Amino acid sequence: MHYLNHSFKRIVNCKFKLGIITFFYFAAIGTFFLNSGMQYFSVGGTPRIGDYMTFLAIGSGSKFFQMVVLWFLPLMLMLVFCDEFAEDFTTGYKNVLITKIGKGKYIVKSILKTFLFSFLMFLSMLLLNWLFTDIAMDGATATVFDDVLPYYRDRTWFVYSFYHPKLINLCYIIATSLIAGVVGGSCAALFIAFHNRKIVYPVGFLPWFIAFNMKKSITMALQPFTEYSLRSRVPIYFLSVAAYILMGTVSVVKVIKYDLV
C-alpha cells in the first residue's frame, strides 16, 4: 500500500502527468456535452437514447476524443505511469527499492501497480462518461440505428447488442479497461528492463500501432454497436493482449536473468 501511495503522489505532483490524466476525464465530460447538444438534433423527431451514444460507441459525438484516446493509448499510459521507472533507474532509486524489497517483489509490484492504475483510470473515465451521457439523454426513445436495423437482421451480434445496450456497454468498458491495464503493465516491465526512453517508447507503441492499422483493427474490438461480427472482433483483441503479454514476459525474463541488480 505504501508503494501505491508513493507512486500516486508522484503522479499527482507532476503537472505534466496530471495534465494527461485531466485530458482523459475532459474527453469523457466533453463527450457528455457533445451528446447533450445532440439532443437538439433529431432522429425521426426524437432524441437519441444515451446507451448508444457513449464514448466508445460508433454513434457517439466523440469521434475526435475517441480517436485521440484510443490511438495514443499506450503512449499516454507510458507517459503517466511507466516513465517513473526510467527516472528511478537514472536517479538510482530503482536499486534502493530492489535492495529493500528484492528484485522479484519489485518487478511484480511495479507491474501490478501500473496495471491497476491503467485499468482504473480507463474504467472510471468510461463509466463516468456513460453515466453523464445517460443523464443527458434521459427520456430519449430513438437510436441512430433505427433506419438500418432491418438491413442487419442477419448480423446476430449487432442485433443482440441493439436489444441489450446496457450489458454491451458494460462488457466493452471492461474489455477496454482490461486491455489498457495489460498494455500499462507490460510497458512497465519494458521500462524496468531497458530504461532508455528512445527505445522503450517506440517499442511499447509498436504493437498497438500495428493492431490499429490492420484490416481488422483493434478499434473493431473496442467499439460497440457496429455491424462487425464477434469473429472479426475477438481475434484482434486477444492477439493484441498476447503481443503485450509476450513483450512484458520477455522484459521480465531479461531483468531476472541478466540484470545484476
C-alpha positions in Angstrom: 0.0 0.0 0.0 2.9 2.4 0.8 4.3 1.7 -2.7 1.0 2.6 -4.3 0.6 5.7 -2.2 4.1 6.9 -3.1 3.5 6.3 -6.8 0.2 8.1 -6.7 1.8 11.1 -5.0 4.5 11.2 -7.7 1.8 11.3 -10.4 -0.3 14.0 -8.7 2.8 16.1 -8.0 3.8 16.1 -11.7 1.9 18.7 -13.7 2.6 17.1 -17.0 1.2 13.7 -15.9 -1.7 15.3 -14.2 -2.4 17.2 -17.4 -2.7 14.0 -19.4 -5.0 12.4 -16.8 -7.1 15.6 -16.9 -7.4 15.3 -20.7 -8.8 11.7 -20.3 -11.5 12.9 -18.0 -12.1 16.0 -20.1 -12.6 13.7 -23.0 -15.3 11.9 -21.0 -17.0 15.1 -19.9 -16.5 16.7 -23.3 -18.4 13.9 -25.0 -21.2 14.4 -22.5 -21.6 18.0 -23.6 -21.4 17.0 -27.3 -24.1 14.4 -26.7 -26.2 16.9 -24.7 -26.1 19.2 -27.8 -27.2 16.3 -29.9 -30.5 16.3 -28.0 -31.4 19.2 -30.4 -30.8 17.0 -33.4 -33.5 14.6 -34.3 -33.8 11.0 -35.5 -37.3 10.9 -36.7 -38.1 13.9 -34.5 -37.0 12.1 -31.3 -33.8 12.5 -29.2 -31.3 9.6 -29.2 -31.0 7.0 -26.4 -27.9 7.6 -24.3 -26.8 3.9 -24.3 -25.9 4.1 -28.0 -24.0 7.4 -27.6 -21.3 6.5 -25.0 -17.6 7.3 -25.5 -16.8 4.1 -27.2 -20.0 3.8 -29.3 -19.8 4.4 -33.0 -22.9 6.6 -32.8 -21.4 9.0 -30.3 -20.4 12.6 -31.0 -17.0 11.9 -29.5 -15.1 10.8 -32.7 -12.2 13.3 -32.1 -11.8 12.4 -28.4 -12.3 8.7 -29.1 -9.6 8.5 -31.8 -7.1 10.5 -29.8 -7.5 8.4 -26.6 -7.6 5.1 -28.4 -4.9 5.9 -31.0 -2.4 7.1 -28.4 -3.4 4.8 -25.5 0.0 3.1 -25.0 1.9 6.4 -25.3 -0.3 8.1 -22.7 -0.1 5.2 -20.3 3.7 5.1 -20.6 4.0 8.9 -20.1 1.8 8.8 -17.0 2.5 5.5 -15.3 5.7 4.0 -16.8 8.2 6.8 -17.2 8.9 6.9 -13.5 10.8 3.6 -13.9 13.2 5.2 -16.3 13.6 8.1 -13.9 14.2 5.7 -11.0 17.0 4.0 -13.0 18.6 7.3 -13.7 18.5 8.5 -10.1 19.4 5.1 -8.6 16.1 4.8 -6.7 15.4 1.5 -8.5 18.5 -0.1 -6.9 17.4 1.2 -3.5 13.9 -0.4 -3.9 15.4 -3.7 -5.1 17.8 -3.8 -2.2 15.0 -3.1 0.2 12.2 -5.5 -1.1 14.1 -7.8 -3.6 14.1 -7.9 -7.4 11.2 -10.3 -7.7 8.9 -8.2 -5.5 9.9 -5.0 -7.1 9.0 -6.3 -10.6 5.7 -7.9 -9.5 4.6 -4.8 -7.5 5.6 -2.4 -10.3 3.7 -4.3 -13.0 0.6 -4.9 -10.8 0.6 -1.3 -9.7 0.8 0.0 -13.3 -1.9 -2.5 -14.4 -4.2 -1.3 -11.6 -3.7 2.4 -12.3 -4.2 2.0 -16.0 -7.3 -0.2 -15.6 -8.9 2.1 -13.0 -8.2 5.2 -15.0 -10.0 3.9 -18.1 -12.7 2.2 -16.1 -13.6 5.3 -14.2 -13.4 7.6 -17.2 -15.7 5.3 -19.3 -18.2 4.7 -16.5 -18.3 8.5 -15.8 -19.0 9.2 -19.5 -21.7 6.5 -19.6 -23.4 7.9 -16.5 -23.3 11.5 -17.8 -24.5 10.5 -21.3 -27.3 8.5 -19.8 -28.4 11.5 -17.8 -28.1 13.8 -20.8 -30.3 11.6 -22.9 -32.9 10.8 -20.3 -36.3 10.2 -21.9 -35.0 9.6 -25.4 -36.7 6.8 -27.4 -34.8 6.7 -30.7 -31.4 5.5 -31.9 -29.1 6.2 -34.8 -29.7 2.6 -35.9 -33.5 2.6 -36.3 -33.4 3.1 -40.0 -30.6 0.5 -40.6 -31.7 -2.3 -38.2 -34.0 -4.0 -40.7 -31.0 -4.4 -43.1 -28.8 -6.0 -40.3 -31.2 -8.7 -39.1 -28.8 -11.4 -40.2 -26.0 -9.8 -38.1 -26.6 -11.7 -34.9 -24.1 -9.8 -32.7 -25.4 -6.4 -33.9 -29.0 -7.3 -33.2 -28.1 -8.7 -29.8 -26.2 -5.6 -29.0 -29.0 -3.4 -30.1 -31.5 -5.1 -27.8 -29.1 -5.3 -24.8 -27.3 -1.9 -24.8 -26.5 -1.7 -21.1 -24.9 -5.2 -21.0 -23.0 -4.5 -24.1 -21.7 -1.1 -22.8 -20.6 -2.7 -19.6 -18.8 -5.5 -21.5 -17.0 -3.1 -23.8 -16.0 -0.8 -21.0 -14.5 -3.7 -19.0 -12.8 -5.1 -22.1 -11.2 -1.7 -23.0 -10.1 -1.1 -19.4 -8.6 -4.6 -19.2 -6.5 -4.1 -22.4 -5.4 -0.7 -21.1 -4.3 -2.5 -17.9 -2.4 -5.1 -19.8 -0.7 -2.5 -22.0 0.3 -0.4 -19.0 1.6 -3.4 -17.0 3.6 -4.8 -20.0 5.1 -1.4 -20.8 6.1 -1.0 -17.1 8.1 -4.3 -17.5 9.6 -2.9 -20.7 10.7 0.3 -18.9 12.1 -1.7 -15.9 14.1 -3.9 -18.3 15.5 -1.3 -20.8 15.3 2.2 -19.2 16.3 4.0 -22.4 13.3 6.2 -23.4 14.4 6.3 -27.0 13.9 2.6 -27.2 11.0 1.8 -24.9 8.6 4.4 -26.2 8.7 3.2 -29.8 8.8 -0.4 -28.8 5.9 0.0 -26.4 3.8 1.7 -29.0 4.6 -0.6 -31.9 2.2 -3.5 -31.2 -0.6 -1.1 -30.8 0.3 0.8 -34.0 0.2 -2.5 -35.9 -3.1 -3.6 -34.3 -4.6 -0.2 -35.0 -3.6 -0.3 -38.7 -4.5 -3.9 -39.6 -7.5 -4.5 -41.9 -9.4 -5.9 -38.9 -8.3 -3.1 -36.5 -8.3 -3.2 -32.7 -10.9 -0.4 -32.9 -13.4 -3.0 -34.2 -12.9 -4.9 -30.9 -13.4 -1.8 -28.7 -16.4 -0.1 -30.4 -19.9 -1.4 -29.6 -22.9 -1.2 -31.9 -21.2 -1.8 -35.2 -22.1 -4.3 -37.8 -18.9 -6.4 -37.4 -19.3 -10.0 -36.1 -17.6 -11.4 -33.0 -15.3 -13.4 -35.3 -14.0 -10.0 -36.6 -13.5 -8.6 -33.1 -12.3 -11.3 -30.8 -9.1 -12.4 -32.6 -7.5 -9.0 -32.9 -8.4 -8.2 -29.2 -6.7 -11.4 -27.9 -3.8 -11.0 -30.4 -3.1 -7.5 -29.1 -3.3 -8.7 -25.5 -1.0 -11.7 -26.3 1.5 -9.4 -28.0 1.8 -7.1 -25.0 1.9 -10.1 -22.5 4.8 -11.6 -24.6 6.6 -8.2 -24.6 6.2 -8.0 -20.8 7.3 -11.6 -20.3 10.5 -11.1 -22.3 11.2 -7.9 -20.3 10.8 -9.7 -17.0 13.0 -12.6 -18.1 15.7 -10.1 -19.1 15.6 -8.4 -15.7 15.6 -11.6 -13.7 18.3 -13.5 -15.7 20.6 -10.8 -17.0 20.4 -7.7 -14.8 22.9 -7.6 -12.0 20.7 -5.7 -9.6 
